[in-house]
């Protein structure tokens, strides 16, 4: 029996060993590739298929590790214009699946164009190793997420997304400065630091179609240029929801939320009334939602212009619907109970005033006083003569008082 038991133990050990040998090895670490951009300028110079554009002289294919786009310091890349492909990088390959993308930012930035690629759990990381001001990283190729991931921008001007990002089941954490010019429809989005700008004049979506939640953590910000769309929106702690003041270049400044909105007492909402009229997105920005809105005691700032520009002249009695929802609206803005009259700030002249009212579905601003704009007239004395320049109303006596505001 002892011999039989020993034989059985031997067989079990042998079978276990064979089993281990027969198992396919876990996926070996995928090969990383580093961009050199060393192909001389010309047609197709920036293509990924050019082996000379990659350190080691081999182009990526299929499933790869991290694609690194480093700071390029060769004379060909630091000259103006560059004489090699350098910072222009075009994915002309098919079926590239990368663990992650890594950028070392420099003043020239990087521009990624071409075919779509699949991006794994390594996400996007950007660092700044240069002593000079960093440039933008502009991704103009579609990205499909294959796993939850973090995109972290460290000391970079902006990460610009000009093509769609998809992957509805995969959560995405964003950190840094993001400019969204297309549609990102992924899993739950958390903005952990920095800010997100939703499309300058073109309209963009951040989970505005798939309806997955978007959460801004304390200290982060959302800038709306419009017409933009977003999933259920939560603004936590300090931070801001700001609407663009550039009505001339953004004719429809609106944010539509596919779901509800939750603001916090530390949130600041910055909005404007641009001009007379009652058309949302044209005469003033509007926040709309298909779910419940909780104002949460957030702070609100209403402006008539930016940086002291002329105040608008409004129509007394006009009612502008600043916030609207098909769900229910609860709470109020901090220090602005129902019926409060506020003056539009940051404009020169006589500021218009509006009365803020809350209904079960809206926040409205009714014009109480029209206001008026003013311009500054300045007198500049030149030469070595003497005397005084005076205005008929006596407001300018130059001399000493050489400027004043006039409607």
C-alpha positions, 0 to 999 in steps of 0.5 A: 500500500505505501508503494501504491500511495507513492505511485498515485502521488507521483501520477498526480504530480505528473498530471499537474505538471503536464497540465501546466505545460499544456495550458496556453501561456497567459498573453505575453506582454504586448509589444510597445511602440514609440513614435519617432516621426522620422520619415521625411516630409511629403505625401504619406510621410506621417503614416503609421505604416512607414517603419521609419516613423517608429523607433526600431524600424517596425510598424505596429500591427494588430494588438499592441501595448502602449503607443508612445508619442515622445517629445521630439528634439531632433533638428528636423522636428524643432525647425519651423516648419518641420522637415520630417513627419514629427508631430503629424501622425496618421493611422493608415493601418486597420485593426490596431488595438492598443493598451494605451496612448502616451504623449509627452507634450511639447510646444508643437503638440501632437495631431493624431488622424486616420483610422479608428483604433481600439483602446484598452485599460491603459487609457490616455496619459499625457505628461509635459517634460519640456521647459517651454509651454506645452501644446495641445494634443489633438486626436482626430481619429475615432476611438473605441474603448475595450475596458474601463480606463482613465485619461490623465492630462498632466500640465498639458494645454488641452486634449482635443477630441475631434472624433467620436469616442465609443464604448457604452459599457466602459467607465471613463475617468477624465482628468485635465483639460478636455475640449470635446468637438464630437460625441463621446458615448461611453459608460459612466464618466467621472471628471476627477480634475480639470475641466471639460469644454463641450464644443465651440459652435459645433455642438457635442455630446458627452453621454447625451445619447446613451444616457450614462451618468456624468459626474463632476467632482469638486473643483472641476468645471463644465463649459457649454458652447452649444448646442450640447448634450450630456447624460444625467449630470451631477456637480459635486462640491466646488466647481462650475457650470458655465455658459459661453458668452460668445453669442456671435459665434455660438448662435445656440448656447444650450445644454440638454441633459438626458436625465436629471441634474443635481447641483451642490451648494458649492457649485457656481452656475455662470450664465448671461442674458445677451440681448432683448428677446425670449429665444433660448440659446439665442438671446440667453443660454438655457439648461434643459433636462428630461429628469428631475433638477435639484438646484441644491443651493448652488450659486448663480451669476448672471451677466450682461457681458464679459469684462465690462463690455456694453450692457444689453438693452432688454425689453421690460416684461420679457420672460427668459426661461433659464432652466427647464425640465419635464421632470420636477424642479426643487431647491433654489439658488443660494441667496436668490429666493423666489421673486428676487430682483438681480442686476446683470453684472460685468457690463458698462452702462446701466445694468438691466434688472431681472426678477428670478422666479421658480415654478415646479418645472422652470427657473425664469428671469423676467425683465424688470428694467431695460438697462442701457449700454454705454461707451467710453469717450476718451480724449488724448492730448498730444504735442507740447501745447497747453489748454483744456478740452471740455465736453458740453456736459462738463463730464470731460475736462482734460486737464485732468478728467479725460474720459467718461462713459456715454450711452 
